[in-house]
Amino acid sequence: MFIGYSETETFLRNCKDAVIITHQSPDGDCIGAGFGLKDILAELGIRSRVICSDAFPSRYGFLTDIGAGEEFEPQTVIAVDIADVKLMGRYEKIYGDKVQLCIDHHESNRDYAEKTLLREKATAACEIIYDLAKYMGVNITQHCAMCLYTGIATDSGCFRYDCTTPRAHEIAAEMKRSYKNINFAKINRYMFEVKSLGRMKLEAKVSELMEEHLGGKLAVIAVTQDMMKELGITPDELEGFAPLTIQLENTEVGILMREREPNVFKCSFRSADEVNVSTICQTIGGGGHAKAAGCTVEGKLEDVKKMLIDTVRKALC
């Protein structure tokens, strides 16, 4: 059931001992939303903890070092930035059919929760949570503001992507006026500029890894575990790499394939213009936004790549 801010406020003010689930392969938006909501619940005197199937990347330590929260038997289950229970990873079996509230901004949301606060046009889940806190009149602490700003900045590509709403800019301006002690420039630097030596070496190899298909309309980069091992990088260091696939002239769709474990590929799709990659991903068990979506596919590298190319070919016909 889809609900608004009023019903969401009522739910949150009356919930107890909440577990907040973030999606596997965590990014800035789900981490910011999870820990930002945790701060908001703390202001309401409600105990909560944030969980994820995968470890939180170290570069988000400035948000996560406060701790995910103490252990307790949850009475409330909340999902943030999760369009489908399959994205919960190992927590799907535990909580997949128990989610009472979902806060999300993906057009592919499968309405799996008892109640869903969905704002498909929002830049990020963190944009929704910021406006929800304002609606509720809850104090947004400095740490909470850092969480929510990080989610908005990362999901908008530092306010560059088409998904960036006027509200996202307004929230950034409001935060800069209200939180003088937050070094927003430093957050942006760590999110978009600071890289490991391995990541920089990988970027230098992009021209070798990039493949053009379908007459140049599709670009694919495949990064295997062996490549990552050779370069000394981890899968989370490839976050933010997908947009490079649509920088080639005339490319309409780009795909970044990351081998999470042997023969299991996380595939991040990007659209350069009119192609809805969420629709494409939904045909192979994924989803997301019109311009940015993803799916996970099992199989040998060349077999998975061929399947992805064929799927995009059908969508472009």
C-alpha positions in Angstrom: 0.0 0.0 0.0 1.4 3.4 -1.0 1.2 6.1 1.7 2.1 9.7 2.1 4.1 11.7 4.7 1.3 11.8 7.2 0.8 8.1 7.4 4.6 7.6 7.5 4.9 10.0 10.4 2.2 8.1 12.3 4.0 4.8 11.6 7.4 6.0 12.7 6.2 7.8 15.8 4.5 4.6 17.0 7.2 2.0 16.0 9.6 0.3 18.4 12.9 -1.5 18.1 13.4 -1.0 14.3 15.8 -2.8 12.0 16.6 -0.7 8.9 17.6 -2.7 5.9 19.9 -1.3 3.2 20.5 -3.0 -0.2 23.5 -5.2 -1.0 26.4 -3.6 -2.7 25.7 -0.5 -0.6 26.1 3.0 -2.1 25.9 6.5 -0.7 22.2 6.8 -0.9 21.2 3.6 0.9 23.9 4.2 3.5 22.9 7.8 4.0 19.2 6.9 4.1 19.8 4.0 6.6 22.0 6.0 9.0 20.0 9.2 8.5 16.8 7.5 9.4 18.5 5.9 12.4 19.4 9.4 13.6 15.8 10.6 13.1 14.4 7.6 15.1 16.9 8.3 17.9 15.5 11.9 18.1 12.1 10.3 18.6 13.5 8.0 21.4 13.2 4.9 19.2 16.0 2.3 19.2 17.1 1.1 15.8 20.0 -0.5 13.9 21.1 -0.5 10.3 21.9 -3.8 8.5 23.3 -4.7 5.1 24.1 -8.0 3.4 27.5 -6.6 2.5 30.1 -4.6 4.4 29.8 -0.9 4.2 32.7 0.5 2.1 35.4 2.1 4.1 35.1 5.5 2.4 31.7 5.9 4.1 33.3 5.5 7.5 32.6 9.1 8.4 28.9 8.1 8.4 29.0 4.5 9.6 31.7 4.7 12.4 29.0 5.7 14.9 28.0 2.0 14.8 25.0 0.3 13.2 23.3 0.0 16.5 23.0 -2.5 19.3 21.6 -6.0 18.9 17.9 -6.6 19.8 14.9 -8.6 18.5 13.3 -6.2 16.1 9.6 -5.4 16.4 9.7 -3.1 13.3 11.2 -3.8 9.9 12.0 -0.9 7.6 13.6 -1.0 4.1 15.3 2.1 2.6 16.3 2.6 -1.1 15.2 -1.0 -1.9 13.0 -1.6 -4.9 12.9 -5.4 -4.6 13.4 -7.9 -1.8 16.0 -9.6 -3.9 18.3 -6.7 -3.3 18.4 -7.5 0.4 20.9 -10.3 -0.3 21.1 -12.8 2.6 18.5 -10.8 4.6 15.8 -11.6 2.0 15.0 -14.9 3.6 14.9 -13.4 7.1 13.0 -10.2 6.4 11.8 -10.3 2.8 8.1 -10.9 3.7 8.2 -8.9 7.0 8.9 -5.4 5.8 6.3 -3.0 7.3 7.6 0.2 5.8 9.6 0.9 2.6 11.0 4.4 1.8 12.1 4.4 -1.8 12.5 6.4 -5.0 12.7 3.7 -7.7 10.1 3.5 -10.4 10.6 -0.3 -10.4 9.5 -0.6 -6.7 7.6 -3.9 -6.4 5.3 -2.7 -3.6 6.5 -5.6 -1.4 6.1 -3.8 1.9 2.9 -3.4 4.0 3.3 0.4 3.6 5.5 2.2 1.0 6.5 5.9 0.9 7.4 6.1 -2.8 8.6 9.3 -4.5 9.7 8.2 -8.0 10.8 11.6 -9.1 13.0 12.2 -6.0 16.7 12.4 -6.7 17.5 10.0 -3.9 15.9 8.2 -1.0 17.8 10.7 1.2 15.8 13.5 -0.4 12.6 11.9 0.7 13.9 11.3 4.3 15.0 14.9 4.6 11.6 16.2 3.6 10.0 13.6 5.8 12.0 14.9 8.8 11.1 18.5 8.0 7.4 17.5 7.7 7.6 15.8 11.1 9.4 18.7 12.7 12.2 16.4 13.9 15.6 17.8 14.6 18.1 16.9 11.9 21.5 16.5 13.7 24.8 17.3 12.0 25.5 13.6 11.5 22.1 13.1 10.0 22.6 16.1 7.6 25.9 14.6 6.5 24.2 11.3 5.8 21.4 12.8 3.8 23.6 15.2 1.9 25.9 12.3 0.9 23.0 10.3 -0.4 21.7 13.1 -2.5 25.1 14.1 -3.8 26.1 10.5 -4.8 22.8 9.6 -6.5 22.8 12.8 -8.4 26.5 12.5 -9.5 27.3 15.6 -7.6 24.1 17.3 -9.0 25.0 16.5 -12.6 22.6 13.7 -13.6 19.1 14.2 -15.2 17.5 12.8 -12.0 18.7 15.9 -10.0 15.6 17.8 -8.9 15.2 21.4 -8.0 14.5 20.2 -4.5 17.9 18.5 -4.3 19.6 21.8 -4.9 17.3 23.5 -2.4 18.1 20.9 0.3 21.9 21.4 -0.4 21.4 25.1 0.0 19.4 24.7 3.2 22.1 22.5 4.7 24.9 24.8 3.8 23.1 27.7 5.5 22.2 25.6 8.6 25.3 23.4 9.2 28.4 25.7 9.1 30.6 23.0 10.7 30.0 20.4 7.9 32.8 20.5 5.3 30.6 19.8 2.2 33.6 20.2 -0.1 35.5 17.5 1.7 32.5 15.1 1.4 32.4 15.8 -2.4 36.1 15.3 -2.7 36.0 11.9 -1.0 32.9 10.8 -2.9 34.0 11.9 -6.4 37.8 12.6 -6.5 39.7 10.5 -4.0 40.7 7.1 -5.5 43.0 4.2 -4.7 46.0 3.7 -6.8 44.4 0.5 -8.1 41.3 2.4 -9.1 43.4 5.0 -11.0 45.2 2.2 -12.8 41.9 0.6 -13.8 40.6 3.9 -15.1 43.8 4.1 -17.2 42.8 0.7 -18.7 39.3 1.7 -19.6 40.2 2.2 -23.3 41.4 -1.4 -23.3 38.4 -2.8 -21.4 35.7 -0.9 -23.2 33.9 -2.8 -25.9 31.5 -1.4 -28.5 28.5 -3.4 -29.7 25.4 -2.9 -31.9 27.2 -0.4 -34.1 28.5 1.6 -31.2 25.0 2.0 -29.6 26.1 -0.2 -26.7 29.3 0.0 -24.6 30.3 -2.7 -22.2 33.0 -2.8 -19.5 33.6 -6.2 -17.8 35.7 -6.4 -14.7 36.5 -9.9 -13.4 37.7 -10.9 -10.0 41.1 -11.7 -11.5 41.4 -8.2 -12.9 40.5 -6.7 -9.5 43.0 -9.0 -7.7 45.7 -8.0 -10.2 45.0 -4.3 -9.6 44.6 -4.6 -5.9 41.0 -3.2 -5.8 37.8 -4.3 -4.3 34.3 -4.3 -5.9 33.1 -1.3 -3.9 35.9 0.8 -5.5 34.1 0.4 -8.8 31.1 2.3 -7.5 30.7 5.4 -9.7 32.4 3.8 -12.6 29.2 3.0 -14.6 28.8 6.5 -16.1 32.0 6.1 -18.0 30.3 3.6 -20.2 28.1 6.3 -21.8 30.9 8.8 -22.5 31.6 7.3 -25.9 30.2 9.3 -28.8 26.9 7.8 -30.2 26.6 5.3 -27.3 22.9 5.0 -26.2 23.4 2.3 -23.5 26.3 1.5 -21.3 26.8 -1.6 -19.0 29.4 -2.1 -16.3 29.8 -5.8 -15.4 31.4 -6.5 -12.0 32.1 -10.1 -10.9 31.0 -10.1 -7.3 31.9 -13.8 -6.8 32.9 -16.5 -9.3 30.4 -16.4 -12.2 28.1 -13.9 -10.5 28.0 -10.5 -12.2 26.5 -7.3 -10.9 25.5 -5.4 -14.0 25.0 -1.6 -13.8 23.2 0.0 -16.8 23.2 3.6 -17.8 21.2 5.4 -20.5 22.8 8.3 -22.4 19.5 9.8 -23.6 16.1 8.3 -24.4 16.5 4.5 -23.7 14.7 3.4 -20.4 17.3 1.0 -18.9 15.0 0.2 -16.0 12.6 -1.5 -18.4 15.5 -3.5 -19.9 16.7 -4.6 -16.5 13.2 -5.6 -15.4 13.1 -8.2 -18.2 16.2 -9.9 -16.6 15.2 -9.7 -13.0 16.5 -6.2 -12.1 15.2 -2.7 -12.1 16.0 0.9 -11.1 15.5 4.2 -12.8 15.0 5.2 -16.4 18.6 6.4 -16.8 20.3 4.2 -14.2 19.4 0.6 -13.4 20.9 -2.8 -12.6 20.6 -6.5 -12.2 22.6 -9.5 -11.1 23.2 -12.3 -13.5 24.9 -15.7 -13.0 26.9 -17.5 -15.7 30.2 -17.5 -17.5 31.5 -14.0 -18.6 31.0 -14.5 -22.3 27.6 -16.1 -21.9 26.4 -13.3 -19.6 27.7 -10.7 -22.0 26.0 -12.3 -25.0 22.7 -12.4 -23.1 23.0 -8.7 -22.1 23.9 -7.7 -25.7 20.9 -9.6 -27.1 18.6 -8.1 -24.5 19.7 -4.5 -25.4 19.4 -5.3 -29.1 15.8 -6.3 -28.7 15.1 -3.1 -26.7 16.7 -0.9 -29.3 14.7 -2.5 -32.2 
